[in-house]
């Protein structure tokens, strides 16, 4: 389990630039929102989940996530068919905050082009640079808000 700048970013996962994580198991990819996302957004109060059997493209918005601070988009980290959604989130959206890599998972995609698409995601050493650049954005936004 890698900790980067105080955020828990497990080494085995892949990360999309729009804050989704992807856990690969064969051709099935479990998707959720990473630790930095949930900490920076605050308490998640609403999740608009896509439908099972829906086809998604990598980078496509397939749902919405709302915190007390803002509404964000859930972006598919890989292309394929949504084969499962976490219905527990309809009752308890706080699972994303409490356990983003466990009970707070959001959906599972049966991937189409996994080998090609994984190369476009952050993994391993590239995650450090990704988090550091995201922190720069967060700090700039905080500074701007305090002006």
SVG drawing of the C-alpha trace seen along z (x, -y; Angstrom):
<svg xmlns="http://www.w3.org/2000/svg" viewBox="-31 -39 39 52">
<polyline fill="none" stroke="black" stroke-width="0.4" points="0.0,0.0 1.6,-3.2 1.1,-6.5 1.8,-9.5 1.7,-13.0 -0.6,-11.5 -3.0,-9.8 -3.4,-6.0 -2.8,-5.0 -2.5,-1.2 0.3,-0.1 -1.8,2.6 -4.4,0.1 -4.5,-2.0 -5.7,-5.6 -7.5,-7.8 -6.8,-11.5 -10.4,-12.2 -9.9,-10.5 -11.2,-7.0 -9.2,-3.9 -9.3,-0.6 -8.6,2.9 -8.1,5.4 -9.1,9.0 -8.9,10.8 -11.1,8.7 -13.3,7.4 -12.3,4.0 -13.7,2.7 -13.9,-1.1 -14.1,-3.5 -12.9,-7.0 -9.4,-7.3 -8.4,-8.4 -7.3,-11.9 -10.7,-12.5 -12.7,-11.5 -10.5,-13.5 -10.5,-16.7 -14.2,-16.5 -15.4,-15.9 -18.5,-13.9 -20.1,-12.2 -23.9,-12.8 -25.2,-11.5 -24.1,-9.1 -25.9,-8.9 -25.0,-5.4 -25.2,-4.2 -27.3,-1.2 -26.0,2.3 -25.5,3.5 -24.7,-0.1 -21.7,-0.4 -19.1,-3.0 -16.0,-4.4 -12.8,-5.2 -12.9,-8.8 -16.7,-9.0 -18.8,-10.4 -21.0,-7.5 -22.3,-9.0 -22.2,-11.8 -20.9,-12.1 -22.0,-14.9 -20.4,-16.1 -21.3,-19.0 -18.8,-21.1 -19.5,-20.3 -20.8,-17.9 -18.2,-15.8 -18.3,-13.3 -17.6,-9.6 -15.5,-8.8 -15.0,-5.3 -11.3,-4.4 -11.7,-1.7 -14.2,-0.9 -16.7,1.9 -20.0,3.0 -21.0,2.2 -21.8,5.6 -22.3,4.6 -23.0,1.5 -22.6,1.2 -26.3,0.8 -25.1,0.4 -24.1,-3.2 -27.8,-4.1 -28.3,-3.5 -24.9,-4.7 -22.8,-7.0 -20.4,-7.5 -18.9,-4.1 -16.8,-6.0 -15.3,-8.1 -15.0,-5.3 -13.5,-2.6 -12.8,-3.9 -11.0,-0.8 -13.2,1.8 -16.9,1.4 -16.9,-2.0 -16.3,-0.5 -18.8,-2.0 -19.1,0.4 -17.5,3.2 -16.8,3.0 -16.3,6.0 -13.4,4.4 -13.0,4.4 -9.5,3.0 -7.8,3.6 -4.2,3.9 -4.3,0.7 -6.2,-1.3 -4.2,-0.4 -1.2,-2.0 -3.0,-5.4 -3.7,-5.2 -1.3,-6.1 0.3,-3.1 3.4,-2.5 5.9,-5.4 3.7,-7.6 1.1,-7.8 3.5,-10.0 3.8,-12.6 0.0,-12.5 -0.7,-13.1 1.9,-15.9 0.5,-17.7 -3.1,-17.3 -1.9,-18.8 -0.5,-21.8 -4.0,-22.3 -5.7,-22.0 -3.3,-24.4 -3.8,-26.9 -7.6,-26.7 -7.3,-27.2 -5.0,-30.2 -7.4,-31.7 -10.4,-31.1 -8.6,-33.0 -7.8,-36.1"/>
</svg>
